[in-house]
Amino acid sequence: MKRIVILGATGSIGTQTLDVARRLPERLRIVGLSARHNEELLRRQAHEFDVPPAGLECGEEADLVRLARLDGADAVVVAVAGAVGIRATLAALEAGKDVALATKEVLVAAGELVMAAARTNGVRVLPIDSEHSAVFQCVQGSPADSVEKVWLTASGGPFREWGRDRMAAAMPADALNHPTWPAMGRKITIDSATLMNKGLETIEARWLFDLPMERIGIVIHPQSVIHSLVVFHDGSVLAQLGLPDMRLPIEYALLHPERVDAGLPRLDIARLGTPLTFDPPDEARFPCLALARRAAQSGGTMPAVLNAANEAAVGLFLEEKITFPAIPEWIERAMDAHAPQPRPTLTQILNADAWARRQVTQDF
Ligand SMILES: NC(=O)c1ccc[n+]([C@@H]2O[C@H](COP(=O)([O-])OP(=O)(O)OC[C@H]3O[C@@H](n4cnc5c(N)ncnc54)[C@H](OP(=O)(O)O)[C@@H]3O)[C@@H](O)[C@H]2O)c1
């Protein structure tokens, strides 16, 4: 029996994690839950999973760090939206708990610190993101130095076939209409439309799999059947396939290396009825990809600035204060104005994050 804390229990990943626990009551026990606004749902979840008040945190000032260190928990699912999860992730690792990580922004902003904390404390960061789960599954049983390249697949988002003029007039409702993955949170859905999600994921993969950026590629695969591919030094390519259902990577992160039947729907490969296609991304229409690469190459505090400026710009777009193409423009402006500090401390990362948010939001 594994005892689990979920940070961000009321969100898309949080509720799907609870569904996995509901299907595997003899394997997973929920001992802690957090939410920011949705107190009513949190209360219902606590009742269903019999979580005592000491295992609950709710509100704008929710103490995620306390919950991340909760006595008696074996693993912490980090599924809050954004860099707000950094301190709690570090706290969980330092308290000797495995982290099942959905919140990619944590690794983008503080990847070096987080992976060092996992190593020092002898615990693991297990990916929930479907692409990284796919890579993680493909490399099982192979020596770490046998990987030549990783290909992260991208659906291409709702604007895959939109021209620049049409994208310039896109409203939040257009961008929130994701073609393949159901009911994701608002922030990641906008990131999927700008392709910043894939940019963030390359940096996430860089830390999780200890690979240089040039060995992490992106390929547009609109059918979302293959969740990522690994090329090995002998030329062999392994891929992981599945339905677009986050409960599978969540289950794998929580039960690895075991595979248990949680009654999830199956991919019927003989009845797909569609060809699987793969194309390079159009970096001219989706400038966030180049910004993410530039941030990773600059290193230090620059990825934290990229991430925070993106969080702030996405927030402004959702409030209809800026246009869709202005999202990468604001990120680039913040990056241009930032002199990155190498090998940053947590305080320097959090300061860079706060500075970048101010750069974007101060005029609104
Ligand atoms: N959804 C997916 O399919 C998917 C796939 C791969 C990776 N991810 C990653 O997983 C993370 C979560 O995504 P999501 O789609 O589940 O987001 P979401 O639906 O927006 O849920 C976010 C959760 O975090 C809580 N939260 C938000 N802001 C917070 C704050 N400032 N302090 C404390 N708690 C806060 C929310 O509480 P309230 O409900 O009370 O507001 C909610 O429980 C993101 O980093 C995303 O990139 C998601």
The ligand as an ORCA input file, in Angstrom:
! r2SCAN-3c Opt
* xyz 0 1
  N      -4.006     18.276    -17.359
  C      -3.188     17.520    -18.034
  O      -3.627     16.684    -18.835
  C      -1.692     17.643    -17.840
  C      -0.841     16.824    -18.582
  C       0.536     16.918    -18.370
  C       1.037     17.817    -17.447
  N       0.198     18.629    -16.752
  C       0.758     19.587    -15.802
  O       0.182     19.360    -14.520
  C       0.072     20.595    -13.800
  C      -1.377     20.757    -13.381
  O      -2.180     20.855    -14.549
  P      -3.761     20.721    -14.504
  O      -4.187     20.659    -15.925
  O      -4.150     19.630    -13.581
  O      -4.141     22.145    -13.878
  P      -5.523     22.611    -13.227
  O      -6.639     21.759    -13.726
  O      -5.589     24.076    -13.439
  O      -5.350     22.294    -11.670
  C      -4.424     22.975    -10.874
  C      -4.571     22.536     -9.429
  O      -3.647     23.293     -8.645
  C      -4.352     24.124     -7.728
  N      -3.677     25.417     -7.757
  C      -3.633     26.268     -8.793
  N      -2.894     27.361     -8.459
  C      -2.454     27.167     -7.202
  C      -1.690     27.945     -6.301
  N      -1.225     29.163     -6.647
  N      -1.441     27.452     -5.079
  C      -1.917     26.239     -4.719
  N      -2.669     25.457     -5.523
  C      -2.949     25.922     -6.743
  C      -5.780     24.184     -8.216
  O      -6.683     24.415     -7.138
  P      -8.198     24.976     -7.398
  O      -8.903     23.932     -8.223
  O      -8.764     25.082     -6.044
  O      -8.031     26.273     -8.116
  C      -5.929     22.784     -8.801
  O      -6.138     21.842     -7.778
  C       0.554     21.692    -14.768
  O       1.882     22.009    -14.508
  C       0.446     21.044    -16.145
  O       1.382     21.556    -17.058
  C      -1.153     18.557    -16.930
*
